[in-house]
Amino acid sequence: MAAVYTIKTRFNGGNATFWDSIKFAFSKIHLIIAWSVISAIIGLILRILEELAERMGGIGEIIIKIIVGILGLAWSLITAFVIPVMVYKNVGPIKAIKESTNTFKKTWGESLVRYYGLGLTQFIMILIGVVLTIVFVVLTAGVPVVPYIFLLISVIYLVGVVTFFSIANSVFNTALYVYATIGKAPKGYRDDILKQAFEKKKDAQ
């Protein structure tokens, strides 16, 4: 919520400080809690279905796990714009989910590119970090303290990667939401590029 508020302020030509964004997020704590509860319930349902699949075994397990995977992916995509909607429209999570779904229908092509593109890049960077950590830890296994230093560096690196891509997702989603709702690219983005992307999607349909 704080990140999207910062992005929104920058798009509007302002400059929200770190504490401005934190204060805004705390002012919307009731919306954050409500959205967290809904997300947790959906996550719990998907987890229950996974456990059911494991108990069934065989072809039933495969089918249910495929269904759960599809449902999980669909949920992630249609709720991608929930936070931007809550920040821009000051609405509750239910209305935000509905508008997020409508926005996704307009931007499904660009949303999928973002989802898979950034997701794949994040996965590769995490994989590189894990592999290098294992290599350095194995090579320095006999040296006191050094392996632990590499582990600490690895943790900091992984947290940094996850944080960076989380913010990158927020920026992209917010920009896409703004363009989908008002038909104008936010500050820092070119109208012709986003317009071309949407026109290509419409032509494809």
ROBAMI-117980 format. One record per residue (C-alpha): z, y, x; residue number from 1. Coordinates in nm, 4 decimals, padded with zeros to 6 digits. Layout:
<sites>
<site pz="Z" py="Y" px="X" pos="NUM"/>
...
</sites>
This chain:
<sites>
<site pz="00.0000" py="00.0000" px="00.0000" pos="1"/>
<site pz="00.0887" py="00.2378" px="00.2828" pos="2"/>
<site pz="-00.2319" py="00.1575" px="00.4711" pos="3"/>
<site pz="-00.4543" py="00.2159" px="00.1678" pos="4"/>
<site pz="-00.2762" py="00.5441" px="00.0927" pos="5"/>
<site pz="-00.3445" py="00.6582" px="00.4504" pos="6"/>
<site pz="-00.7091" py="00.5561" px="00.4180" pos="7"/>
<site pz="-00.7420" py="00.7334" px="00.0823" pos="8"/>
<site pz="-00.5936" py="01.0524" px="00.2286" pos="9"/>
<site pz="-00.8309" py="01.0400" px="00.5263" pos="10"/>
<site pz="-01.1289" py="00.9808" px="00.2969" pos="11"/>
<site pz="-01.0269" py="01.2924" px="00.1035" pos="12"/>
<site pz="-01.0145" py="01.4983" px="00.4225" pos="13"/>
<site pz="-00.6360" py="01.4935" px="00.4593" pos="14"/>
<site pz="-00.4114" py="01.3489" px="00.7250" pos="15"/>
<site pz="-00.1174" py="01.1450" px="00.5978" pos="16"/>
<site pz="00.1544" py="01.0818" px="00.8549" pos="17"/>
<site pz="00.3132" py="00.7420" px="00.9022" pos="18"/>
<site pz="00.6217" py="00.8476" px="00.7078" pos="19"/>
<site pz="00.4137" py="01.0037" px="00.4290" pos="20"/>
<site pz="00.2490" py="00.6671" px="00.3754" pos="21"/>
<site pz="00.5786" py="00.4779" px="00.3919" pos="22"/>
<site pz="00.7337" py="00.7144" px="00.1366" pos="23"/>
<site pz="00.4365" py="00.6673" px="-00.0934" pos="24"/>
<site pz="00.4657" py="00.2896" px="-00.0666" pos="25"/>
<site pz="00.8368" py="00.3037" px="-00.1521" pos="26"/>
<site pz="00.7585" py="00.5246" px="-00.4525" pos="27"/>
<site pz="00.5374" py="00.2387" px="-00.5790" pos="28"/>
<site pz="00.7857" py="-00.0366" px="-00.4953" pos="29"/>
<site pz="00.7959" py="-00.1544" px="-00.8592" pos="30"/>
<site pz="00.4185" py="-00.2102" px="-00.8535" pos="31"/>
<site pz="00.4402" py="-00.3859" px="-00.5174" pos="32"/>
<site pz="00.7109" py="-00.6202" px="-00.6459" pos="33"/>
<site pz="00.5153" py="-00.6955" px="-00.9645" pos="34"/>
<site pz="00.2012" py="-00.7730" px="-00.7647" pos="35"/>
<site pz="00.4015" py="-00.9886" px="-00.5215" pos="36"/>
<site pz="00.5447" py="-01.1914" px="-00.8101" pos="37"/>
<site pz="00.1991" py="-01.2536" px="-00.9575" pos="38"/>
<site pz="00.0597" py="-01.3518" px="-00.6154" pos="39"/>
<site pz="00.3534" py="-01.5856" px="-00.5568" pos="40"/>
<site pz="00.3045" py="-01.7530" px="-00.8962" pos="41"/>
<site pz="-00.0653" py="-01.8134" px="-00.8296" pos="42"/>
<site pz="00.0163" py="-01.9438" px="-00.4832" pos="43"/>
<site pz="00.2802" py="-02.1773" px="-00.6291" pos="44"/>
<site pz="00.0363" py="-02.3118" px="-00.8890" pos="45"/>
<site pz="-00.2235" py="-02.3826" px="-00.6212" pos="46"/>
<site pz="00.0414" py="-02.5528" px="-00.4080" pos="47"/>
<site pz="00.1502" py="-02.7718" px="-00.7005" pos="48"/>
<site pz="-00.2114" py="-02.8749" px="-00.7542" pos="49"/>
<site pz="-00.2407" py="-02.9629" px="-00.3834" pos="50"/>
<site pz="00.0704" py="-03.1819" px="-00.4027" pos="51"/>
<site pz="-00.0698" py="-03.3469" px="-00.7159" pos="52"/>
<site pz="-00.3896" py="-03.4214" px="-00.5274" pos="53"/>
<site pz="-00.1979" py="-03.5783" px="-00.2388" pos="54"/>
<site pz="-00.0105" py="-03.8049" px="-00.4801" pos="55"/>
<site pz="-00.3299" py="-03.9181" px="-00.6501" pos="56"/>
<site pz="-00.5123" py="-04.0122" px="-00.3330" pos="57"/>
<site pz="-00.8666" py="-04.1427" px="-00.3167" pos="58"/>
<site pz="-01.1523" py="-03.9659" px="-00.4907" pos="59"/>
<site pz="-00.9099" py="-03.7842" px="-00.7218" pos="60"/>
<site pz="-00.7454" py="-03.6145" px="-00.4229" pos="61"/>
<site pz="-01.0809" py="-03.5020" px="-00.2849" pos="62"/>
<site pz="-01.1961" py="-03.3602" px="-00.6190" pos="63"/>
<site pz="-00.8722" py="-03.1722" px="-00.6881" pos="64"/>
<site pz="-00.8592" py="-03.0304" px="-00.3347" pos="65"/>
<site pz="-01.2159" py="-02.9042" px="-00.3707" pos="66"/>
<site pz="-01.1220" py="-02.7410" px="-00.7017" pos="67"/>
<site pz="-00.8101" py="-02.5874" px="-00.5478" pos="68"/>
<site pz="-01.0170" py="-02.4546" px="-00.2572" pos="69"/>
<site pz="-01.2669" py="-02.2945" px="-00.4938" pos="70"/>
<site pz="-00.9905" py="-02.1442" px="-00.7094" pos="71"/>
<site pz="-00.8125" py="-02.0091" px="-00.4016" pos="72"/>
<site pz="-01.1309" py="-01.8499" px="-00.2691" pos="73"/>
<site pz="-01.2149" py="-01.7024" px="-00.6107" pos="74"/>
<site pz="-00.8650" py="-01.5554" px="-00.6428" pos="75"/>
<site pz="-00.8858" py="-01.3988" px="-00.2964" pos="76"/>
<site pz="-01.2206" py="-01.2387" px="-00.3729" pos="77"/>
<site pz="-01.1551" py="-01.1022" px="-00.7230" pos="78"/>
<site pz="-00.8222" py="-00.9527" px="-00.6137" pos="79"/>
<site pz="-00.9596" py="-00.7913" px="-00.2973" pos="80"/>
<site pz="-00.9530" py="-00.4451" px="-00.4568" pos="81"/>
<site pz="-00.6148" py="-00.4717" px="-00.6309" pos="82"/>
<site pz="-00.4261" py="-00.2493" px="-00.3859" pos="83"/>
<site pz="-00.6948" py="00.0233" px="-00.3754" pos="84"/>
<site pz="-00.6978" py="00.0259" px="-00.7580" pos="85"/>
<site pz="-00.3184" py="00.0545" px="-00.7710" pos="86"/>
<site pz="-00.3249" py="00.3427" px="-00.5228" pos="87"/>
<site pz="-00.6165" py="00.5326" px="-00.6796" pos="88"/>
<site pz="-00.5419" py="00.4690" px="-01.0472" pos="89"/>
<site pz="-00.1620" py="00.4271" px="-01.0387" pos="90"/>
<site pz="-00.1813" py="00.1239" px="-01.2682" pos="91"/>
<site pz="00.0089" py="-00.2029" px="-01.2824" pos="92"/>
<site pz="-00.1132" py="-00.5275" px="-01.1259" pos="93"/>
<site pz="-00.2639" py="-00.6716" px="-01.4455" pos="94"/>
<site pz="-00.4939" py="-00.3732" px="-01.5019" pos="95"/>
<site pz="-00.5593" py="-00.3622" px="-01.1268" pos="96"/>
<site pz="-00.6731" py="-00.7264" px="-01.1299" pos="97"/>
<site pz="-00.9134" py="-00.6545" px="-01.4176" pos="98"/>
<site pz="-01.0659" py="-00.3531" px="-01.2422" pos="99"/>
<site pz="-01.0731" py="-00.5370" px="-00.9102" pos="100"/>
<site pz="-01.2686" py="-00.8163" px="-01.0783" pos="101"/>
<site pz="-01.5165" py="-00.5674" px="-01.2241" pos="102"/>
<site pz="-01.5561" py="-00.3990" px="-00.8859" pos="103"/>
<site pz="-01.6150" py="-00.7349" px="-00.7187" pos="104"/>
<site pz="-01.8938" py="-00.8088" px="-00.9676" pos="105"/>
<site pz="-02.0658" py="-00.4896" px="-00.8490" pos="106"/>
<site pz="-02.0109" py="-00.5596" px="-00.4804" pos="107"/>
<site pz="-02.0048" py="-00.9390" px="-00.4512" pos="108"/>
<site pz="-02.2686" py="-00.9431" px="-00.1756" pos="109"/>
<site pz="-02.0942" py="-00.6873" px="00.0436" pos="110"/>
<site pz="-01.7521" py="-00.8378" px="-00.0353" pos="111"/>
<site pz="-01.8623" py="-01.1833" px="00.0767" pos="112"/>
<site pz="-02.0088" py="-01.0442" px="00.3988" pos="113"/>
<site pz="-01.6791" py="-00.8698" px="00.4697" pos="114"/>
<site pz="-01.4747" py="-01.1776" px="00.3732" pos="115"/>
<site pz="-01.6631" py="-01.4207" px="00.5934" pos="116"/>
<site pz="-01.7620" py="-01.1772" px="00.8697" pos="117"/>
<site pz="-01.4180" py="-01.0387" px="00.9427" pos="118"/>
<site pz="-01.2543" py="-01.3734" px="00.8700" pos="119"/>
<site pz="-01.4741" py="-01.5549" px="01.1206" pos="120"/>
<site pz="-01.4209" py="-01.2880" px="01.3863" pos="121"/>
<site pz="-01.0452" py="-01.3014" px="01.3354" pos="122"/>
<site pz="-01.0476" py="-01.6809" px="01.3588" pos="123"/>
<site pz="-01.2447" py="-01.6698" px="01.6865" pos="124"/>
<site pz="-01.0072" py="-01.4148" px="01.8422" pos="125"/>
<site pz="-00.7028" py="-01.6157" px="01.7361" pos="126"/>
<site pz="-00.8600" py="-01.9352" px="01.8695" pos="127"/>
<site pz="-00.9309" py="-01.7686" px="02.2044" pos="128"/>
<site pz="-00.5713" py="-01.6480" px="02.2236" pos="129"/>
<site pz="-00.4301" py="-01.9928" px="02.1430" pos="130"/>
<site pz="-00.6562" py="-02.1706" px="02.3942" pos="131"/>
<site pz="-00.5755" py="-01.9241" px="02.6744" pos="132"/>
<site pz="-00.2043" py="-01.9524" px="02.6003" pos="133"/>
<site pz="-00.2144" py="-02.3320" px="02.6209" pos="134"/>
<site pz="-00.4097" py="-02.3187" px="02.9471" pos="135"/>
<site pz="-00.1734" py="-02.0664" px="03.1114" pos="136"/>
<site pz="00.1398" py="-02.2455" px="02.9885" pos="137"/>
<site pz="00.0145" py="-02.5812" px="03.1218" pos="138"/>
<site pz="-00.0861" py="-02.4286" px="03.4566" pos="139"/>
<site pz="00.2525" py="-02.2581" px="03.5012" pos="140"/>
<site pz="00.4656" py="-02.5333" px="03.3496" pos="141"/>
<site pz="00.6590" py="-02.5846" px="03.6741" pos="142"/>
<site pz="00.7293" py="-02.2160" px="03.7327" pos="143"/>
<site pz="01.0548" py="-02.0808" px="03.5854" pos="144"/>
<site pz="01.0293" py="-01.8165" px="03.3100" pos="145"/>
<site pz="00.6521" py="-01.7596" px="03.3512" pos="146"/>
<site pz="00.5448" py="-01.9918" px="03.0637" pos="147"/>
<site pz="00.7820" py="-01.8063" px="02.8310" pos="148"/>
<site pz="00.6290" py="-01.4757" px="02.9364" pos="149"/>
<site pz="00.2851" py="-01.6070" px="02.8450" pos="150"/>
<site pz="00.4181" py="-01.7288" px="02.5098" pos="151"/>
<site pz="00.5651" py="-01.3859" px="02.4378" pos="152"/>
<site pz="00.2371" py="-01.2163" px="02.5311" pos="153"/>
<site pz="00.0545" py="-01.4619" px="02.3058" pos="154"/>
<site pz="00.2794" py="-01.3832" px="02.0093" pos="155"/>
<site pz="00.2276" py="-01.0088" px="02.0591" pos="156"/>
<site pz="-00.1486" py="-01.0652" px="02.0854" pos="157"/>
<site pz="-00.1638" py="-01.2754" px="01.7676" pos="158"/>
<site pz="00.0424" py="-01.0245" px="01.5707" pos="159"/>
<site pz="-00.1859" py="-00.7480" px="01.6956" pos="160"/>
<site pz="-00.5011" py="-00.9389" px="01.5917" pos="161"/>
<site pz="-00.3681" py="-01.0151" px="01.2432" pos="162"/>
<site pz="-00.2532" py="-00.6546" px="01.1959" pos="163"/>
<site pz="-00.5844" py="-00.5119" px="01.3161" pos="164"/>
<site pz="-00.7953" py="-00.7254" px="01.0839" pos="165"/>
<site pz="-00.5592" py="-00.6658" px="00.7928" pos="166"/>
<site pz="-00.6121" py="-00.2908" px="00.8332" pos="167"/>
<site pz="-00.9864" py="-00.3408" px="00.8848" pos="168"/>
<site pz="-01.0002" py="-00.5290" px="00.5542" pos="169"/>
<site pz="-00.8075" py="-00.2499" px="00.3839" pos="170"/>
<site pz="-01.0451" py="00.0156" px="00.5178" pos="171"/>
<site pz="-01.3568" py="-00.1749" px="00.4149" pos="172"/>
<site pz="-01.2225" py="-00.2672" px="00.0704" pos="173"/>
<site pz="-01.1117" py="00.0887" px="00.0004" pos="174"/>
<site pz="-01.4463" py="00.2358" px="00.1100" pos="175"/>
<site pz="-01.6347" py="-00.0179" px="-00.0994" pos="176"/>
<site pz="-01.4112" py="00.0485" px="-00.3996" pos="177"/>
<site pz="-01.4648" py="00.4247" px="-00.3733" pos="178"/>
<site pz="-01.8413" py="00.3860" px="-00.3563" pos="179"/>
<site pz="-01.8499" py="00.1339" px="-00.6431" pos="180"/>
<site pz="-01.6449" py="00.3605" px="-00.8710" pos="181"/>
<site pz="-01.7838" py="00.7083" px="-00.7988" pos="182"/>
<site pz="-02.1231" py="00.6249" px="-00.6484" pos="183"/>
<site pz="-02.0535" py="00.8314" px="-00.3391" pos="184"/>
<site pz="-01.9607" py="00.7154" px="00.0080" pos="185"/>
<site pz="-01.6190" py="00.8323" px="00.1306" pos="186"/>
<site pz="-01.5803" py="01.0545" px="00.4344" pos="187"/>
<site pz="-01.6945" py="00.8757" px="00.7490" pos="188"/>
<site pz="-01.9507" py="00.6590" px="00.5671" pos="189"/>
<site pz="-02.3171" py="00.7339" px="00.5016" pos="190"/>
<site pz="-02.4414" py="00.7364" px="00.1431" pos="191"/>
<site pz="-02.7824" py="00.5967" px="00.2316" pos="192"/>
<site pz="-02.6379" py="00.2884" px="00.4029" pos="193"/>
<site pz="-02.4063" py="00.1927" px="00.1168" pos="194"/>
<site pz="-02.6711" py="00.2813" px="-00.1408" pos="195"/>
<site pz="-02.9238" py="00.0610" px="00.0365" pos="196"/>
<site pz="-02.6778" py="-00.2269" px="00.0402" pos="197"/>
<site pz="-02.6201" py="-00.1982" px="-00.3346" pos="198"/>
<site pz="-02.9906" py="-00.1641" px="-00.4097" pos="199"/>
<site pz="-03.0639" py="-00.4798" px="-00.2121" pos="200"/>
<site pz="-02.8006" py="-00.6638" px="-00.4106" pos="201"/>
<site pz="-02.9466" py="-00.5437" px="-00.7411" pos="202"/>
<site pz="-03.2975" py="-00.6452" px="-00.6338" pos="203"/>
<site pz="-03.1665" py="-00.9890" px="-00.5421" pos="204"/>
<site pz="-03.0169" py="-01.0274" px="-00.8889" pos="205"/>
</sites>
